Amino acid sequence: MLWQVKSEAGVEVGAVTVGTEPPGFITTVALNGRLPADADLVVYVTTTFADSNMGFRQSDLQPGEVYVFGDSVPRAEFEEQDLNC
């Protein structure tokens, strides 16, 4: 595991920056350095409603964009269209 955050308060969050603790969360495993550039990575999300996961590579992540549903979307478009997943 490269990084982990948890919230016991049930805080809703629409997007997370890898390595950055969202408000209302605590870091239980700190990101040590950068994400591996050539590794297949997986995000696991567990909520009271459902569990989900999404695979990605570090190269899929672009500055100023949100990686959602397997695609990189400009942050403004993400927020405007409420693409929260």
Rosetta silent file (secondary structure, phi, psi, omega in degrees, C-alpha in Angstrom):
SEQUENCE: MLWQVKSEAGVEVGAVTVGTEPPGFITTVALNGRLPADADLVVYVTTTFADSNMGFRQSDLQPGEVYVFGDSVPRAEFEEQDLNC
SCORE:     score description
SCORE:     0.000 S_00000001
   1 L     0.000  129.341 -177.457    0.000    0.000    0.000 S_00000001
   2 L   -92.413  -30.212 -175.884    1.431    3.355   -1.065 S_00000001
   3 L  -162.621  143.330  178.157   -1.039    5.733    0.617 S_00000001
   4 E  -150.967  136.721  171.585   -4.188    5.537    2.721 S_00000001
   5 E  -127.702  152.620  178.768   -6.625    7.991    4.286 S_00000001
   6 E  -139.357  152.455  173.805   -9.681    7.257    6.425 S_00000001
   7 L  -132.341  120.811  175.876  -12.642    9.162    7.758 S_00000001
   8 L   -85.192  -14.503 -175.675  -14.613    7.921   10.733 S_00000001
   9 L   -87.311   -5.323 -179.364  -17.004   10.884   10.393 S_00000001
  10 L    70.164   40.986 -178.081  -18.443    9.826    7.036 S_00000001
  11 L   -73.073  135.162  176.308  -17.239   12.930    5.223 S_00000001
  12 L   -86.489  134.850  178.648  -18.356   13.292    1.587 S_00000001
  13 L  -140.867  134.150 -177.029  -15.601   14.101   -0.881 S_00000001
  14 L   -91.487  -24.714 -179.856  -15.905   14.410   -4.658 S_00000001
  15 L  -151.408  149.605 -179.546  -12.229   14.268   -5.600 S_00000001
  16 L  -132.138  134.152  172.506   -8.983   13.351   -3.892 S_00000001
  17 L   -91.602  121.205 -178.144   -5.428   14.362   -4.756 S_00000001
  18 L   -55.476  127.566  178.878   -3.167   11.361   -4.198 S_00000001
  19 L    92.108   -8.205 -179.431   -0.900   12.051   -1.225 S_00000001
  20 L  -111.723  128.413 -178.232   -2.996   14.959    0.092 S_00000001
  21 L   -75.391  116.735  177.326   -5.238   14.472    3.115 S_00000001
  22 L   -67.695  153.363  176.453   -8.808   15.629    2.333 S_00000001
  23 L   -56.707  135.344  179.747  -10.589   17.712    5.012 S_00000001
  24 L    87.423   -0.141  178.977  -12.186   15.432    7.601 S_00000001
  25 L  -112.370  162.127  171.151   -9.799   12.541    6.878 S_00000001
  26 E  -123.448  146.070  177.138   -6.679   11.289    8.611 S_00000001
  27 E   -84.251  123.344  177.802   -3.652    9.799    6.898 S_00000001
  28 E  -103.211  -24.152  171.761   -3.026    6.244    8.056 S_00000001
  29 E  -136.344  114.388 -178.433   -0.291    5.469    5.500 S_00000001
  30 L   -78.075  142.836  174.900    1.710    8.445    4.223 S_00000001
  31 L   -72.747  123.172 -177.337    2.829    8.596    0.597 S_00000001
  32 L  -102.551   92.096 -179.102    6.606    8.254    0.660 S_00000001
  33 L    91.039 -151.174 -177.310    7.876   10.092   -2.410 S_00000001
  34 L   -95.616  162.226  173.151    6.259    9.947   -5.828 S_00000001
  35 L   -67.028  144.223  176.776    3.985    7.339   -7.336 S_00000001
  36 L   -61.356  128.855 -174.315    5.929    4.709   -9.300 S_00000001
  37 L   -68.708  -31.357 -172.162    6.002    5.869  -12.930 S_00000001
  38 L  -111.527   15.385 -176.846    5.822    2.440  -14.540 S_00000001
  39 L  -101.607  147.861  169.462    3.510    0.547  -12.162 S_00000001
  40 E   -80.076  124.088 -176.282   -0.137   -0.396  -12.545 S_00000001
  41 E  -115.538  157.687  179.569   -1.874    1.215   -9.553 S_00000001
  42 E  -135.741  135.192  172.405   -5.327    0.741   -8.052 S_00000001
  43 E  -100.653  127.573  174.138   -7.486    3.074   -5.977 S_00000001
  44 E  -110.066  129.141  178.138   -9.829    1.336   -3.535 S_00000001
  45 E  -121.105  125.945  178.313  -12.731    3.350   -2.150 S_00000001
  46 E  -119.807  126.460  177.689  -14.840    1.995    0.681 S_00000001
  47 L  -128.514  177.394  176.069  -18.001    3.777    1.814 S_00000001
  48 L   -71.637  -16.130 -177.526  -21.040    2.869    3.862 S_00000001
  49 L   -97.444  -38.269 -174.360  -22.921    2.390    0.563 S_00000001
  50 L  -165.083  164.606  172.288  -20.498    0.516   -1.662 S_00000001
  51 E  -114.559  144.497  175.483  -16.906   -0.411   -2.402 S_00000001
  52 E  -148.984  167.353  176.788  -15.243    0.349   -5.713 S_00000001
  53 E  -148.199  159.590 -179.828  -11.838    0.415   -7.331 S_00000001
  54 E  -149.006  130.159  177.036  -10.191    1.932  -10.379 S_00000001
  55 E   -88.972  150.055  177.156   -6.880    1.117  -12.007 S_00000001
  56 E  -162.102  169.411  172.971   -4.513    3.756  -13.373 S_00000001
  57 E  -120.085  155.120 -179.742   -0.876    4.537  -14.101 S_00000001
  58 H   -55.191  -35.584 -179.165    1.025    7.582  -12.893 S_00000001
  59 H   -68.106  -15.331  176.123    1.248    8.719  -16.524 S_00000001
  60 H   -74.351  -20.003 -175.185   -2.595    8.899  -16.631 S_00000001
  61 L   -90.116  125.628 -178.369   -2.530   11.771  -14.123 S_00000001
  62 L  -119.087  140.716  177.886   -2.142   15.265  -15.579 S_00000001
  63 L   -57.039  134.768  177.188   -1.650   18.549  -13.669 S_00000001
  64 L    77.759    5.898  179.816   -4.904   20.508  -13.364 S_00000001
  65 E  -124.377  159.603  179.715   -7.019   17.553  -14.477 S_00000001
  66 E  -113.631  130.388  178.260   -9.127   14.940  -12.712 S_00000001
  67 E   -90.191  112.983 -175.721   -8.859   11.270  -13.658 S_00000001
  68 E  -143.517  136.350  179.382  -12.407    9.921  -13.665 S_00000001
  69 L    53.347   36.034  177.046  -14.055    6.968  -15.390 S_00000001
  70 L    77.423   13.753 -177.826  -10.752    6.129  -17.112 S_00000001
  71 E  -136.939  153.188  177.075  -10.332    9.569  -18.671 S_00000001
  72 E   -96.612  122.703 -174.497   -8.511   12.785  -17.786 S_00000001
  73 E  -122.085  135.761  175.111  -10.910   15.751  -17.497 S_00000001
  74 E   -55.025  138.535 -175.683  -10.031   19.425  -16.866 S_00000001
  75 H   -53.812  -41.953 -179.620  -10.823   20.239  -13.224 S_00000001
  76 H   -61.263  -41.896  178.447  -13.250   23.048  -14.187 S_00000001
  77 H   -65.165  -41.974  177.362  -15.212   20.660  -16.435 S_00000001
  78 H   -56.576  -48.001 -178.455  -15.254   18.040  -13.669 S_00000001
  79 H   -69.746  -40.245 -178.334  -16.691   20.529  -11.195 S_00000001
  80 H   -65.209  -41.854 -176.102  -19.135   22.080  -13.715 S_00000001
  81 L   -91.863    1.265  179.822  -20.596   18.759  -14.834 S_00000001
  82 L    50.255   57.451 -179.165  -20.552   17.243  -11.333 S_00000001
  83 L   -83.577   13.650 -179.642  -18.703   14.142  -12.505 S_00000001
  84 L   -50.648  134.774  179.702  -18.061   13.044   -8.908 S_00000001
  85 L  -118.694    0.000    0.000  -17.964    9.298   -8.741 S_00000001
